[in-house]
Amino acid sequence: MPAPGVPVHCPGPVPDGVLDAFWRYDAALLANDRDVLDALFMPGPDTVRGDGRVLLVGHEAIAGFRSGRAVIPTRKVAELQVRVLAPDAVLIMARTADGAATGLQTQLWQHTADGWRVAAAHVSLPARSAPAPGAVPQAPVDPAVWRVAGIPLLPPLGSGPLDGIGVAVKDLIAVEGHPTGGGVPAYLAGQSARPASAPVVTALRRAGAHLTGIAQTDEFAYSIAGSNSHYGTAPNPAAPARLGGGSSSGPAAAVALGQAQVGLGTDTAGSIRVPAAYQGLVGFRPTHGAVPSDGVLPLAPSYDTVGWLTRDVATSAAVAAALLPARGGTPPGPARVLRLPLAERLAEPLTRDLFAGRVAAFEAAGTLPPSRQAALTAATLDEWFAAFRTVQAYEAWATHGSWIEAHPGSLGADVAARFAAAAAVTGEEAAAARATVAAAREQLREWLDGAILVLPTVPGPAPLRTAGPAEIDDVRGRTLRISCLSPIAGAPAISLPLTGHDAPVGLCLIGAPGTDLPLLSAAARLAAAPERTP
Amino acid sequence: MPAPGVPVHCPGPVPDGVLDAFWRYDAALLANDRDVLDALFMPGPDTVRGDGRVLLVGHEAIAGFRSGRAVIPTRKVAELQVRVLAPDAVLIMARTADGAATGLQTQLWQHTADGWRVAAAHVSLPARSAPAPGAVPQAPVDPAVWRVAGIPLLPPLGSGPLDGIGVAVKDLIAVEGHPTGGGVPAYLAGQSARPASAPVVTALRRAGAHLTGIAQTDEFAYSIAGSNSHYGTAPNPAAPARLGGGSSSGPAAAVALGQAQVGLGTDTAGSIRVPAAYQGLVGFRPTHGAVPSDGVLPLAPSYDTVGWLTRDVATSAAVAAALLPARGGTPPGPARVLRLPLAERLAEPLTRDLFAGRVAAFEAAGTLPPSRQAALTAATLDEWFAAFRTVQAYEAWATHGSWIEAHPGSLGADVAARFAAAAAVTGEEAAAARATVAAAREQLREWLDGAILVLPTVPGPAPLRTAGPAEIDDVRGRTLRISCLSPIAGAPAISLPLTGHDAPVGLCLIGAPGTDLPLLSAAARLAAAPERTP
């Protein structure tokens, strides 16, 4: 079992069996044989495994992490340093090499009745080092987050409230000197450098912001998963084993990673609010039409908005102040709060409890007035959602259909299938759906008059990165049923971080159209409130 | 001594004294108290310390590494997991936090007659993770390597021998759509986006190459250190504790890191050959004027050249084929080899021995014809070097003096001092120096006629990153005495990696002006030869 040619250094004799166990473990690691890996880790609550990102304690937590891991190492062990601490305790440090990259694994092996087991492990992911000849080129930026980035990419055009703020611009929004790619390399290849930035970009730069770069999007923004078949799946720093959500995947990750303070994105059906919820960020979708969408690649213009992700409400409000016209004086906050029990029932139990507990705490503290319930049946919501989806699909195909037909094979399977379905929507179907949406809009706006609607942003934490298409599609359906409400109403919405379980979700506030600034004020009050009742 | 509030988890009682020792070690780490750190590591050859990059064995190697470390951690310990393996052996895993970043330190403590000592340590450098509110923004690219980068930044303009090759362009060379910064932020701030790329950039893109990004340079390229007072010191992946060399610091690091295959730079006095030698790369400086320098920010036009860094000779030759006119048929290689004992004596003993051994091996294998010695006295070389330096300074001030005078405080101390000295050079001094350089050129060209000159690229490995200004200045003087010869002659030169000690140096071949392609062929033969005589 020991790999031939790997030098083993040990000041004295190595106890029987521990190297065999090490190599059995290593083979299982390369084969992603999780059963063997789990068996070779010491059972019980004291086993520990860490890397530069997380320190997991207990066999169960470690096994759970392993099941969510997407990347299987391909490195080889290059050298072993073995230190015997006691007859039943051996420390092994294994230097690993993967072409260019080098890494280090330290394992504490202890002898048990069942043989040698790992009681503690520390893994250093491969660090940058001189690559071997012929090694695969490494990108200077994370391709799942950025298409182009700089320090900065473009400087401010003035000084103002956004001084020092770096903006990651979703690759749907024009940046002067660069083509717009829409997350689709074949589309990008046909584009020229834009002569001018979108007005929203220029407005941010005039207010003092600089551009950090052009960040990735799900293909043509027609997804909320946060994975792009060409550029990869963006990281979710708040929950590394899970998807990050999309379609504003790059701006969200850039903000979550601290590489930008503002992610300028678009939200048609949830593309800002969903990644915000999944990553513990603040995501703001303005009133439809309040922020000009000139210079922005459309998806479904009836619902498309330009919005932003930030790490806190204050920064979100600063962006709003730069982009949205103030309406003379501080507008009054909404007098009433509405809840939608149906939307809450769509959420998973832990998320529902977390949400209800937080709202109750806000009410108890007086941060929110006591809420009332809006009556909406499941059948009506299904009808609204179907109509919303039909209109979105019809418009998406009208926007991109001719390009897609002329460039077969340019999209990943999931997005291609969605566009193929969109191609089948007839004008009659779309017209009927528009009538349903108009009625829904009227009902929603009636509820929102003088009120804010409070609901979970998403039904639960992001799917694991290992989730299959069926699971992702199921989550997508349940998520959009909730997230379609503000697009249907053309109403502003903000998602606030809702934490307390193992991965973030979001608490969403929806206000009446035009109440963007009061909605942000209400959000600021909630964000400043203590998380729990005393 | 234990930090209050840091949770300590241990399944049983913690042996006396080990936590005190841990906290003493941690305080010393934060204070960079190397004496305490060295004392708390177990003496002897079996102590081991690793991270994702290197695994050091033996107390001496670890202490040496520590003395070369530039960055002192500022993180705090957030959590301790303690496992007792024997009465005298304790494993401590410390999760650390530094604002945004998290890390992990694993230490095996053993009890000795002198108390608790670290017998093995594994450090995970902070990995990306969700930043804390208010955390310092992280750049999406390494600012010491890149100013702007993309996947790609600009695509190819054709298909050819450079298909798939990514180029890092030094920030002296025009890239369309971007300003040229010259490594000086205040200068960059006054520049507009270039309407067109330098012809050399366009030629590479027509041959199939894409641009990976715009890479950093020492300020106005007037340094060979590889550190920029504004953007930082570029990494040297081949020798992490050492400087990487400059002024083509960004292109060199980009190639060494595997983030580009070609670093397009400039070499006035050594700015390609020196970083190539320090990082184990191939660095090519063409015949003066052979590659057009239109669109390139000058330093000293009499010596300025556009050249390139690669990881192998084959890629360097492919770039040459795209940029240099072929001269009908394969030109014959040089018949004779010259050595310059004086230049070899300028090298440190280890470098000199390594160089002489390699040349002897080449001669023994017939890869190089037997060499003869060129007679050059130290006094003559000093005279040549002084004249070269005077002309370079005079031209550098003519190029940048008026801008520098109008923008005081825009340069780092070392470069500012160099320009200040340059400002004092009179026209008469420059004219006299030009006459000396012309005579030196004539002598060098006579030697190079039908021959190649073989010499060490640099007198020794790169200075440590902790080296002070005096040491760096001393190394600079000895280096330029060697590296000024090809600029004086206007002759092509190539530096090949010369490895065998703890950090790379280089073996330099200089050919007669115009023999760029035969020189590359000769370099390819050397690179293909076995490193040692059988």
Contacts between the chains, C-beta under 8 A, distances in Angstrom:
chain1	res1	chain2	res2	distance
A	9	B	57	7.0
A	11	B	46	4.7
A	46	B	11	4.7
A	46	B	83	7.1
A	48	B	81	5.0
A	48	B	83	7.4
A	48	B	93	6.0
A	50	B	93	5.9
A	50	B	95	6.8
A	50	B	104	4.4
A	50	B	106	7.5
A	50	B	124	7.5
A	51	B	104	6.5
A	51	B	124	6.0
A	51	B	127	7.1
A	52	B	52	7.9
A	52	B	102	6.7
A	52	B	103	5.5
A	52	B	104	5.9
A	52	B	124	3.6
A	52	B	125	6.3
A	52	B	126	6.3
A	52	B	127	3.3
A	53	B	102	6.1
A	53	B	127	4.6
A	53	B	128	7.7
A	53	B	129	5.5
A	54	B	102	7.6
A	55	B	79	6.7
A	55	B	81	6.9
A	55	B	93	6.7
A	55	B	95	4.5
A	55	B	104	6.1
A	57	B	9	7.0
A	57	B	81	6.6
A	79	B	55	6.7
A	81	B	48	5.0
A	81	B	55	6.9
A	81	B	57	6.6
A	81	B	120	7.5
A	83	B	46	7.1
A	83	B	48	7.4
A	83	B	108	6.9
A	83	B	119	6.4
A	83	B	120	5.9
A	85	B	85	4.8
A	85	B	86	5.8
A	85	B	89	4.1
A	85	B	108	7.2
A	85	B	110	7.4
A	86	B	85	5.8
A	86	B	86	4.0
A	86	B	89	6.4
A	89	B	85	4.0
A	89	B	86	6.4
A	89	B	89	6.7
A	91	B	91	7.6
A	91	B	108	5.5
A	91	B	120	5.7
A	93	B	48	6.0
A	93	B	50	5.9
A	93	B	55	6.7
A	93	B	120	6.4
A	93	B	122	6.6
A	95	B	50	6.7
A	95	B	55	4.5
A	100	B	258	5.2
A	102	B	52	6.7
A	102	B	53	6.1
A	102	B	54	7.6
A	103	B	52	5.5
A	104	B	50	4.4
A	104	B	51	6.4
A	104	B	52	5.9
A	104	B	55	6.1
A	104	B	122	6.0
A	106	B	50	7.5
A	106	B	106	5.5
A	106	B	120	7.4
A	106	B	122	4.2
A	108	B	83	6.9
A	108	B	85	7.2
A	108	B	91	5.5
A	110	B	85	7.4
A	119	B	83	6.4
A	120	B	81	7.5
A	120	B	83	5.8
A	120	B	91	5.7
A	120	B	93	6.4
A	120	B	106	7.4
A	122	B	93	6.6
A	122	B	104	6.0
A	122	B	106	4.2
A	122	B	122	4.9
A	122	B	124	7.0
A	124	B	50	7.5
A	124	B	51	6.0
A	124	B	52	3.6
A	124	B	122	7.0
A	124	B	124	5.2
A	125	B	52	6.3
A	125	B	127	7.0
A	126	B	52	6.3
A	127	B	51	7.1
A	127	B	52	3.3
A	127	B	53	4.7
A	127	B	125	6.9
A	128	B	53	7.7
A	128	B	235	7.2
A	128	B	237	6.3
A	128	B	257	5.5
A	129	B	53	5.6
A	129	B	237	5.0
A	130	B	237	4.2
A	130	B	238	4.8
A	130	B	256	5.5
A	130	B	257	7.6
A	130	B	258	7.8
A	130	B	279	7.5
A	130	B	280	6.6
A	131	B	256	7.9
A	131	B	257	7.2
A	131	B	258	3.4
A	131	B	311	7.4
A	133	B	311	6.2
A	133	B	312	6.1
A	135	B	258	5.5
A	136	B	258	7.8
A	137	B	166	6.0
A	137	B	258	5.8
A	137	B	259	7.0
A	137	B	260	7.5
A	137	B	261	6.7
A	138	B	257	6.6
A	138	B	258	4.6
A	138	B	259	5.3
A	139	B	151	5.2
A	139	B	259	6.8
A	140	B	141	5.4
A	140	B	142	7.5
A	140	B	145	7.1
A	140	B	146	5.4
A	140	B	149	3.8
A	140	B	212	6.1
A	140	B	213	5.7
A	140	B	254	6.8
A	140	B	259	4.4
A	140	B	260	7.6
A	141	B	140	5.5
A	141	B	141	5.7
A	141	B	149	5.5
A	141	B	150	6.9
A	141	B	151	6.4
A	142	B	140	7.5
A	143	B	151	4.7
A	145	B	140	7.1
A	146	B	140	5.4
A	146	B	150	7.6
A	146	B	151	7.4
A	147	B	150	6.0
A	147	B	151	6.0
A	148	B	148	7.0
A	148	B	149	7.3
A	148	B	150	3.6
A	148	B	151	7.7
A	148	B	153	6.1
A	149	B	140	3.8
A	149	B	141	5.5
A	149	B	148	7.2
A	149	B	149	6.2
A	149	B	150	7.2
A	150	B	141	7.0
A	150	B	146	7.6
A	150	B	147	6.0
A	150	B	148	3.6
A	150	B	149	7.2
A	150	B	214	7.9
A	151	B	139	5.2
A	151	B	141	6.5
A	151	B	143	4.8
A	151	B	146	7.4
A	151	B	147	6.0
A	151	B	148	7.7
A	151	B	231	7.7
A	153	B	148	6.1
A	155	B	189	7.1
A	166	B	137	6.0
A	177	B	177	3.9
A	177	B	178	7.1
A	177	B	193	5.7
A	178	B	177	7.1
A	189	B	155	7.1
A	193	B	177	5.7
A	212	B	140	6.1
A	213	B	140	5.7
A	214	B	150	8.0
A	231	B	151	7.7
A	235	B	128	7.2
A	237	B	128	6.3
A	237	B	129	5.0
A	237	B	130	4.1
A	238	B	130	4.8
A	254	B	140	6.8
A	256	B	130	5.5
A	256	B	131	7.9
A	257	B	128	5.4
A	257	B	129	8.0
A	257	B	130	7.6
A	257	B	131	7.2
A	257	B	138	6.6
A	258	B	100	4.8
A	258	B	130	7.8
A	258	B	131	3.4
A	258	B	135	5.5
A	258	B	136	7.8
A	258	B	137	5.8
A	258	B	138	4.6
A	259	B	137	6.9
A	259	B	138	5.3
A	259	B	139	6.8
A	259	B	140	4.4
A	260	B	137	7.5
A	260	B	140	7.6
A	261	B	137	6.7
A	279	B	130	7.5
A	280	B	130	6.6
A	311	B	131	7.4
A	311	B	133	6.2
A	312	B	133	6.0
